[in-house]
Amino acid sequence: MRIIRVLLFLLVPILLVFVAGVVSIGYSVGKYCKTATDLYHSDCASSLLTYITDEQNIHDLRVKSVWAIGQIADPRSVIVLESLEMNNFCQGDNSCEYEITKAIRWCSTDKNKLSPIWRELFL
C-alpha cells in the first residue's frame, strides 16, 4: 500500500505538469492560428504560412507563427519553411533559426507526437 501512495505522490504531479503544458501550448497555437485566420480567412496552416511570409507583419510574431506551424506539423509547410531558411528570414537570430529547423523537422517527419492534440482540441 505504501508503494502505491509513493507512486501516486510522484505520478500525479508529473501528470498535472504534462496536462498544464499541453493546455498552455495548445492555447498558444490556437491564439496564433486565430490571429492568422482572422487576417487571411483560410485554414490554420495556410493562414499561418501567409502570415509568416507577409513582411507587413511584425518579425517576432512571424517567428512565433513558425513555432506554431511546427507544433501542428502540417506537411504542406515544408516548402515555405525551407525557402525562409534559404532566404535568410532569421537574419542571424539563433532562436529563429532553431524554430525554423525544428518546424521543418516536425512538418516533414512524424516526430511531433502531440500535434494531433493541438489540431483536434485547440484549432
Solvent accessible surface area in square Angstrom, and as a share of the most:
residue,aa,sasa,rsa
1,M,161,0.72
2,R,190,0.69
3,I,130,0.66
4,I,97,0.49
5,R,152,0.56
6,V,71,0.41
7,L,89,0.44
8,L,99,0.49
9,F,154,0.64
10,L,95,0.47
11,L,99,0.49
12,V,72,0.41
13,P,64,0.40
14,I,111,0.57
15,L,109,0.54
16,L,115,0.57
17,V,112,0.64
18,F,101,0.42
19,V,74,0.42
20,A,61,0.47
21,G,29,0.28
22,V,17,0.10
23,V,77,0.44
24,S,66,0.43
25,I,59,0.30
26,G,0,0.00
27,Y,144,0.55
28,S,29,0.19
29,V,0,0.00
30,G,15,0.14
31,K,96,0.41
32,Y,32,0.12
33,C,10,0.06
34,K,125,0.53
35,T,60,0.35
36,A,1,0.00
37,T,33,0.19
38,D,82,0.42
39,L,96,0.48
40,Y,59,0.23
41,H,156,0.70
42,S,54,0.35
43,D,69,0.36
44,C,17,0.10
45,A,4,0.03
46,S,35,0.23
47,S,0,0.00
48,L,0,0.00
49,L,22,0.11
50,T,58,0.34
51,Y,12,0.04
52,I,0,0.00
53,T,65,0.38
54,D,40,0.21
55,E,142,0.64
56,Q,165,0.73
57,N,27,0.14
58,I,117,0.59
59,H,59,0.26
60,D,91,0.47
61,L,65,0.32
62,R,21,0.08
63,V,20,0.11
64,K,95,0.40
65,S,2,0.01
66,V,0,0.00
67,W,50,0.17
68,A,0,0.00
69,I,0,0.00
70,G,3,0.03
71,Q,11,0.05
72,I,5,0.02
73,A,12,0.10
74,D,22,0.11
75,P,96,0.60
76,R,137,0.50
77,S,0,0.00
78,V,24,0.14
79,I,139,0.71
80,V,39,0.22
81,L,0,0.00
82,E,72,0.32
83,S,45,0.29
84,L,16,0.08
85,E,88,0.40
86,M,163,0.73
87,N,113,0.58
88,N,96,0.49
89,F,17,0.07
90,C,9,0.06
91,Q,139,0.62
92,G,55,0.52
93,D,58,0.30
94,N,117,0.60
95,S,72,0.47
96,C,0,0.00
97,E,76,0.34
98,Y,127,0.48
99,E,31,0.14
100,I,1,0.01
101,T,67,0.39
102,K,26,0.11
103,A,1,0.01
104,I,24,0.12
105,R,94,0.34
106,W,50,0.18
107,C,4,0.02
108,S,65,0.42
109,T,63,0.37
110,D,109,0.57
111,K,120,0.51
112,N,11,0.06
113,K,145,0.62
114,L,59,0.30
115,S,3,0.02
116,P,65,0.41
117,I,51,0.26
118,W,2,0.01
119,R,104,0.38
120,E,137,0.61
121,L,128,0.63
122,F,57,0.24
123,L,84,0.42
